[in-house]
Amino acid sequence: MKRLALLFALVAFAAQPALAQERIAHQPSSRIPFSAAVQVGNTYYLSGKLGANRETREMTEGRMAAETHNIMRSFESLLEDLGMDFGDLVRATVYLTDIDGYSEMNEAYAQYFEGIDPPSRVAMEISGLVGGALIEISFIAVKTDD
């Protein structure tokens, strides 16, 4: 029992700095309950983006690569607004409605990390996405002082 209490105290002590850090929402939506990014310290949790065309806000017809490029260009803009770039990304989560599109997505995605180390990543097939999207991507970024 003493070991369990000690372990709990140790975990609580280790978590204290993270709990004490301010949480800042960036680009909160006025229509739906989410923010484009939430910052805790120098870590940014970037909300998932769909492959919607910027002008029409509709999904690009057809190909997985087109939606992937739309998503990555949208993240490029958000990262720029936050004073970062693709080199600051440390973790990616990719949701695909058809795992057969993985290679096509990967080819488009890789273009944004040429010459830099890409973030760690998990990709999975799911049954569906909002608006009929084929892909959704989210990231975690860490802003450095360099």
C-alpha positions as CSV (number, residue, x, y, z in Angstrom):
1,M,0.0,0.0,0.0
2,K,2.9,2.4,0.8
3,R,4.4,1.7,-2.6
4,L,1.1,2.6,-4.3
5,A,0.9,5.8,-2.3
6,L,4.5,6.7,-3.1
7,L,3.9,5.9,-6.8
8,F,0.8,8.1,-6.9
9,A,2.7,11.0,-5.2
10,L,5.5,10.7,-7.6
11,V,3.2,10.8,-10.6
12,A,1.3,13.7,-9.2
13,F,4.6,15.6,-8.6
14,A,5.8,14.9,-12.1
15,A,2.6,16.1,-13.7
16,Q,2.6,19.3,-11.7
17,P,4.5,21.5,-14.2
18,A,2.3,20.4,-17.1
19,L,-0.9,21.1,-15.1
20,A,0.4,24.6,-14.1
21,Q,1.1,25.7,-17.6
22,E,-1.4,28.1,-19.3
23,R,-3.6,26.7,-22.0
24,I,-4.1,29.0,-25.0
25,A,-6.6,28.4,-27.8
26,H,-5.6,29.6,-31.3
27,Q,-8.2,30.4,-34.0
28,P,-11.2,29.2,-32.1
29,S,-14.3,28.5,-34.3
30,S,-17.3,30.7,-33.8
31,R,-19.6,28.0,-35.3
32,I,-18.5,24.7,-33.8
33,P,-16.8,23.9,-30.5
34,F,-13.1,23.5,-31.3
35,S,-9.9,25.5,-31.9
36,A,-7.5,25.1,-34.8
37,A,-4.7,24.7,-32.2
38,V,-4.4,24.6,-28.5
39,Q,-1.0,25.6,-26.9
40,V,0.3,24.3,-23.6
41,G,3.8,25.6,-23.0
42,N,5.7,25.2,-26.2
43,T,3.5,22.2,-27.4
44,Y,0.7,22.8,-29.9
45,Y,-2.1,20.3,-30.5
46,L,-3.3,21.0,-34.0
47,S,-6.9,19.9,-34.8
48,G,-7.6,17.5,-37.6
49,K,-8.1,19.0,-41.0
50,L,-10.1,17.6,-43.9
51,G,-9.2,17.9,-47.6
52,A,-11.8,20.7,-48.3
53,N,-11.0,23.0,-51.1
54,R,-10.2,26.5,-49.7
55,E,-12.4,28.4,-52.0
56,T,-15.6,26.3,-52.1
57,R,-15.1,24.6,-48.8
58,E,-16.1,21.4,-50.6
59,M,-14.2,18.2,-50.8
60,T,-12.0,17.9,-53.9
61,E,-13.5,15.3,-56.2
62,G,-11.7,12.0,-56.5
63,R,-8.2,11.5,-55.6
64,M,-6.6,11.0,-52.2
65,A,-3.6,13.0,-53.2
66,A,-5.6,16.1,-53.9
67,E,-7.2,16.1,-50.5
68,T,-3.8,15.4,-48.9
69,H,-2.3,18.5,-50.6
70,N,-5.3,20.6,-49.6
71,I,-4.8,19.5,-45.9
72,M,-1.0,20.1,-46.0
73,R,-1.4,23.5,-47.5
74,S,-3.9,24.4,-44.8
75,F,-1.5,23.3,-42.1
76,E,1.3,25.2,-43.8
77,S,-0.8,28.4,-43.4
78,L,-1.7,27.6,-39.8
79,L,1.9,26.8,-38.8
80,E,3.0,30.1,-40.4
81,D,0.4,32.0,-38.4
82,L,1.8,30.3,-35.2
83,G,5.5,31.1,-36.2
84,M,6.4,27.5,-37.1
85,D,6.8,25.3,-40.1
86,F,6.7,21.5,-40.9
87,G,10.0,21.0,-39.1
88,D,8.3,21.7,-35.8
89,L,5.8,18.8,-36.2
90,V,6.6,15.9,-33.9
91,R,3.5,13.6,-34.3
92,A,0.9,13.0,-37.0
93,T,-2.4,11.0,-37.0
94,V,-3.9,10.1,-40.3
95,Y,-7.4,8.8,-40.8
96,L,-8.2,7.2,-44.1
97,T,-11.6,6.0,-45.2
98,D,-9.9,3.5,-47.6
99,I,-6.5,2.1,-46.7
100,D,-6.0,1.3,-50.4
101,G,-5.3,5.1,-50.7
102,Y,-2.4,4.9,-48.3
103,S,0.3,4.9,-51.0
104,E,-1.2,7.9,-52.8
105,M,-1.6,9.8,-49.5
106,N,2.0,8.9,-48.5
107,E,3.4,10.1,-51.8
108,A,1.7,13.5,-51.5
109,Y,2.4,13.8,-47.8
110,A,6.1,13.1,-48.2
111,Q,6.6,16.2,-50.4
112,Y,6.1,18.4,-47.4
113,F,9.0,16.9,-45.5
114,E,11.7,16.9,-48.2
115,G,15.0,17.8,-46.5
116,I,13.6,17.6,-43.0
117,D,12.9,14.8,-40.5
118,P,9.2,14.0,-40.7
119,P,7.1,13.6,-37.5
120,S,6.3,10.2,-36.0
121,R,3.0,9.0,-37.5
122,V,0.1,6.6,-37.1
123,A,-2.3,5.9,-40.0
124,M,-5.5,4.0,-39.8
125,E,-8.6,3.1,-41.8
126,I,-11.9,4.3,-40.4
127,S,-15.5,3.9,-41.5
128,G,-16.2,7.5,-42.5
129,L,-15.3,11.2,-42.1
130,V,-17.4,14.4,-42.1
131,G,-18.6,15.6,-45.4
132,G,-17.5,12.5,-47.3
133,A,-13.8,13.3,-46.9
134,L,-11.3,10.5,-47.8
135,I,-8.7,11.7,-45.3
136,E,-8.2,13.7,-42.1
137,I,-4.8,14.6,-40.6
138,S,-3.9,16.1,-37.2
139,F,-0.5,17.0,-35.8
140,I,1.3,17.9,-32.6
141,A,4.0,20.5,-32.9
142,V,6.7,21.8,-30.5
143,K,7.9,25.3,-31.0
144,T,11.6,25.7,-30.4
145,D,13.5,28.9,-29.8
146,D,16.0,28.6,-32.7
